[in-house]
Amino acid sequence: MHPRWRVLPLLALLTLGCEDGPQPPGPKEQAEGYYIKGTSEYLQGKFNEAVASFDTMKALAPEDPRLPAAYGELYLSMGRLPDAEAQFKLALLREPKRSTNWSRLGFIHAQLGKFDEAQSELRKAIALYPQDSNALEQLGELHLKRDEKDTAVTHFGLAAEYAPDGAKSVLVLRAVEVLTRDGRHPEALQLLQKWIDKGVRAPELLTALGDEQVRAGQLLPAAETYREAASKSPRDPTLWELVGEIYTRLDKPGDALAAYRESLRVKDRAVVHVALARLHLKRNEREAAQEQLGRALETVSGSDVRELTELADLLSTLDRKKDALQILTSLSAEPDQAKDVDLQLRTAALAQELKDQATVRTVCARLASGEVKPKKCP
């Protein structure tokens, strides 16, 4: 049997009931088999194999209207934009009323900087199929490039309306990003709440809503929002930590302790032990605070700046200022932290308190050589 025939799953059907015995498939059936094979290879990321399959199909059925779009999708995934452009132009000659062809060509022209052509093609795609979420999203991006922010937000919202459930939250967050970058936080909050109320409760959307609720001073609703986000993201310890921080600010130590413990169940982190220690100190439970400090020192990563600075603060609070200075001195000497004026000043101030003049001079010299020079260095 010719190797081509083996790509066609329905060959068995062709051989049933034939009086003269098995008959080989004709060119049309063989071409269909290679189309199925090439599409499967494309979906598996086997792009070179897919090209070979479509080339064989083209030899068998050169006028098949599906071929140019198949090549176009393949070249688009391979980053061969000029080749994809040529194929989708050919696809439009064969299927001018297929909205996806207009949508893909519009996307390609947008990537190539041909914005006027892209906008025209995307509008044609939407005219043929108003629910084309890909075309709506690309139109949003084009409007954003032209600084037409309100129109961009509108198109991202429309794209989210028609997108598959798994893609809705990404599009909503794109609209939210446009609003927050423009300082329009009340509108962002309203938009997030609208989509949450519509049942799009993805953890990333809930987290964004919690952030905006905190910014708006809606702390209790934010705690509930972060709590739900945490329940949907069982591997993310930071969401429970945020719940704990809110309850701490609201003077609800019991709820805060419970939230921090949930965070530790996900991952044992020094920053959470520091937060627990501060809660215990606030309740005059110094022994419990010392215990949490010990656990923080056991789990400290040594690479997280926030973790190290908070640990240093806790050490100072618990009368271990020399240890705190050792952490701050090491951290402030890191090249990446040289421009952190607040960190440098904190290090210098603690060194001055402990009469470590050598460290004071080193830090002050570092500050003097930086772009931002404070008015006073201890």
Protein Blocks (a to p, Z undefined) as FASTA:
>chain_A
ZZklmmpmklmmmmgopanbpadddfklmmmmmmmmmmmmmmnopaklmmmmmmmmmmmm
mmlmklmmmmmmmmmmnopaklmmmmmmmmmmmmmmbmklmmmmmmmmmmnopamlmmmm
mmmmmmmmmmlmklmmmmmmmmmmnopaklmmmmmmmmmmmmcfklmmmmmmmmmmmmmm
nopamlmmmmmmmmmmnopacfklmmmmmmmmmmnopamlmmmmmmmmmmmmmmbmklmm
mmmmmmmmnopaklmmmmmmmmmmmpccfklmmmmmmmmmmnopaklmmmmmmmmmmmpn
olamklmmmmmmmmmmnopaklmmmmmmmmmmpmklmmmmklmmmmmmmmmmnopaklmm
mmmmmmmmmmbdcfbdZZ
